[in-house]
Amino acid sequence: MKKVSNLQQIFANNVKVRRKKNGLTQAELAKLIGVSTSFITEIETVRKAPSFATIEKIADVLETPAWALFSEYSEKIRNNEEGDEMLKFLLKNKINDAIEEIIK
């Protein structure tokens, strides 16, 4: 059985969630990026991983930065400005967590 990475699972989930939020079917997304509907199904069910070029096309159609599709916080990132703010927030939390660990 093929081992699935957590990153691949996050990507698949984000594509599915964002596709549905944008009101697109798998067939519509497939047509817009030039792949088969079955390939979108395979991406969303973590049976196949797309190329970088396909990832960029998916991100463009779903109106999100490509890197956001690999983030567990993807739902909170809608554009670059919000993405930057989210990254700042996450970084501050990580720094605070590290400081708390040091002073324990």
N, C-alpha and C positions, 0 to 999 in steps of 0.2 A: 504494500500500500504506500502511495506517495505521501511523504511528510509535507504538510502545509505550514509555511511560516506564518507567524503572527502578523507580520507586515502584509503578507499577501491576503490574509483574512480581513484585515482592516481596510485595505484597498478595495476588495470585493464588496464589502458592506457599504463603504462610502459611495461607491459607484451606484449601487442599487438604491440607496436612500436618496442621493441627489438626483438620480434619474427620475425617480417617482415624484420627488418634490417639484421637479421641472415639468411634470405632467407628460413625460415621455414613456412610451413602451420600449421594450427591448428592440423591437423591429425598427422603431423610429430612430433610436440612438444608433443602431447599426447602420442604417441608411445614411445618416448624417456624417458618420465617420468612415464610411466605405468598407464595412466588414459585414459578415453574415450575422443574422440574428442568433444562430447557434453559438457563435463565438462570444457574443455578449453574455449569453446564458452560461457558457463555460467560465468566463471571467467572474461573473457574479456568484457562481457556485464553487469557485476556487479550483477548477479543473485545469485552467490554462491561465498563463500570465501574458499580458500584452507587451508589445515592444515599447520602447521609449516614445517612438513616433505616435503610436496609437494612444498611449497615455496622454500625450500632449493634445491630441485631437479630442479625446474624451473630456479632458479638463476644459478645453475651449468651448465645447458644446454645452457642458454643464456649468459654464461661467464660474469657474473656480481655479485658483492656482493649482498646478499639477501636484505640488508638494502637499497641498491640503488633503488630497485623496489618500495620503499615507498617514494622516494624523488621526489619533483617537478623538481629537477635538474638532474634527472636520465640520461638524454641524454649526459650530460657533464662528467659523471662518467663512465669510461670504465674499470678501474682496481683499485686495492687498492691504488697504488701510486697516480694516478690521483684523486681518491676519497678523499684521505687525503689532497691533494692540494685544491680541491674544498671546503672541509670542512673548511680549514684554511681561504680561501677567504670569504666564507659565514660568518664565525665567525668574521672576521675583519669588514665586512660590518655591522653586527649587533652591534658590539661594537661602531663603528663610529656613527651609528644611535642613539644609547643610549647616547653617549656623546653629540651629537648635541641637543637632547631633554633636557638634563640637563642644557646646557649653554644658552638655549633660554631665 
